[in-house]
């Protein structure tokens, strides 16, 4: 449970960072710089946040509670 709490906190911090970045992008006049940051930095942060939230959901649903090696003949995703 401690891991989930830490990851949830990290997710909130990442969301705050993305919001700060979006506000900063509003003040960038250089179209090439805006495009570079939007297409590379922001998209990577969005992707990281999405996957972090998926991992948090998986943890809260118990997906990682049991070691796959300890389960006999059960399929592990």
C-alpha atoms as a printed R data frame, in Angstrom:
   type eleno elety resid chain resno      x       y       z
1  ATOM     1    CA   UNK     A     1  0.000   0.000   0.000
2  ATOM     2    CA   UNK     A     2  2.902   2.333   0.677
3  ATOM     3    CA   UNK     A     3  4.062   1.951  -2.934
4  ATOM     4    CA   UNK     A     4  0.627   2.879  -4.237
5  ATOM     5    CA   UNK     A     5  0.546   5.960  -2.038
6  ATOM     6    CA   UNK     A     6  3.966   7.062  -3.289
7  ATOM     7    CA   UNK     A     7  3.032   6.463  -6.927
8  ATOM     8    CA   UNK     A     8 -0.242   8.342  -6.497
9  ATOM     9    CA   UNK     A     9  1.659  11.273  -5.032
10 ATOM    10    CA   UNK     A    10  4.114  11.133  -7.936
11 ATOM    11    CA   UNK     A    11  1.191  11.120 -10.371
12 ATOM    12    CA   UNK     A    12 -0.215  14.273  -8.775
13 ATOM    13    CA   UNK     A    13  3.193  15.956  -8.965
14 ATOM    14    CA   UNK     A    14  3.537  14.979 -12.617
15 ATOM    15    CA   UNK     A    15  0.072  16.374 -13.319
16 ATOM    16    CA   UNK     A    16  1.091  19.658 -11.669
17 ATOM    17    CA   UNK     A    17  4.250  19.724 -13.773
18 ATOM    18    CA   UNK     A    18  2.219  19.233 -16.941
19 ATOM    19    CA   UNK     A    19 -0.120  22.056 -15.985
20 ATOM    20    CA   UNK     A    20  2.872  24.339 -15.346
21 ATOM    21    CA   UNK     A    21  4.333  23.371 -18.710
22 ATOM    22    CA   UNK     A    22  1.056  24.151 -20.474
23 ATOM    23    CA   UNK     A    23  0.965  27.601 -18.854
24 ATOM    24    CA   UNK     A    24  4.567  28.167 -19.899
25 ATOM    25    CA   UNK     A    25  3.771  27.142 -23.465
26 ATOM    26    CA   UNK     A    26  1.162  29.907 -23.592
27 ATOM    27    CA   UNK     A    27  3.982  32.458 -23.344
28 ATOM    28    CA   UNK     A    28  6.284  30.995 -26.000
29 ATOM    29    CA   UNK     A    29  6.184  33.075 -29.167
30 ATOM    30    CA   UNK     A    30  8.628  31.021 -31.200
31 ATOM    31    CA   UNK     A    31  6.555  28.513 -33.168
32 ATOM    32    CA   UNK     A    32  9.451  26.093 -33.671
33 ATOM    33    CA   UNK     A    33 10.292  26.047 -29.966
34 ATOM    34    CA   UNK     A    34  6.622  25.661 -29.030
35 ATOM    35    CA   UNK     A    35  6.240  22.773 -31.450
36 ATOM    36    CA   UNK     A    36  9.429  21.078 -30.228
37 ATOM    37    CA   UNK     A    37  8.363  21.260 -26.582
38 ATOM    38    CA   UNK     A    38  4.770  20.289 -27.310
39 ATOM    39    CA   UNK     A    39  5.641  17.353 -29.571
40 ATOM    40    CA   UNK     A    40  8.523  15.978 -27.544
41 ATOM    41    CA   UNK     A    41  8.518  17.061 -23.920
42 ATOM    42    CA   UNK     A    42  4.793  17.433 -23.279
43 ATOM    43    CA   UNK     A    43  3.865  14.300 -25.178
44 ATOM    44    CA   UNK     A    44  6.423  12.255 -23.225
45 ATOM    45    CA   UNK     A    45  5.150  13.632 -19.910
46 ATOM    46    CA   UNK     A    46  1.561  12.865 -20.959
47 ATOM    47    CA   UNK     A    47  2.616   9.328 -21.858
48 ATOM    48    CA   UNK     A    48  4.443   8.875 -18.543
49 ATOM    49    CA   UNK     A    49  1.417  10.115 -16.612
50 ATOM    50    CA   UNK     A    50 -0.904   7.773 -18.490
51 ATOM    51    CA   UNK     A    51  1.273   4.734 -17.813
52 ATOM    52    CA   UNK     A    52  1.820   5.710 -14.198
53 ATOM    53    CA   UNK     A    53 -1.941   5.977 -13.689
54 ATOM    54    CA   UNK     A    54 -2.422   2.580 -15.344
55 ATOM    55    CA   UNK     A    55  0.185   1.076 -13.010
56 ATOM    56    CA   UNK     A    56 -1.576   2.643 -10.001
57 ATOM    57    CA   UNK     A    57 -4.879   1.162 -11.152
58 ATOM    58    CA   UNK     A    58 -3.270  -2.250 -11.624
59 ATOM    59    CA   UNK     A    59 -1.722  -2.110  -8.160
60 ATOM    60    CA   UNK     A    60 -5.003  -1.085  -6.538
61 ATOM    61    CA   UNK     A    61 -6.743  -3.979  -8.303
62 ATOM    62    CA   UNK     A    62 -4.199  -6.406  -6.864
63 ATOM    63    CA   UNK     A    63 -2.532  -7.350 -10.115
64 ATOM    64    CA   UNK     A    64  0.941  -7.531  -8.564
65 ATOM    65    CA   UNK     A    65  0.066  -9.170  -5.247
66 ATOM    66    CA   UNK     A    66  0.962 -12.720  -6.240
67 ATOM    67    CA   UNK     A    67  4.162 -13.901  -7.875
68 ATOM    68    CA   UNK     A    68  3.392 -15.651 -11.188
69 ATOM    69    CA   UNK     A    69  5.819 -18.465 -10.326
70 ATOM    70    CA   UNK     A    70  3.735 -19.367  -7.268
71 ATOM    71    CA   UNK     A    71  0.591 -19.921  -9.310
72 ATOM    72    CA   UNK     A    72  0.281 -23.359 -10.842
73 ATOM    73    CA   UNK     A    73 -1.109 -23.542 -14.368
74 ATOM    74    CA   UNK     A    74 -2.683 -20.118 -14.257
75 ATOM    75    CA   UNK     A    75 -2.146 -17.633 -17.036
76 ATOM    76    CA   UNK     A    76 -0.284 -14.471 -16.005
77 ATOM    77    CA   UNK     A    77 -0.618 -11.240 -17.978
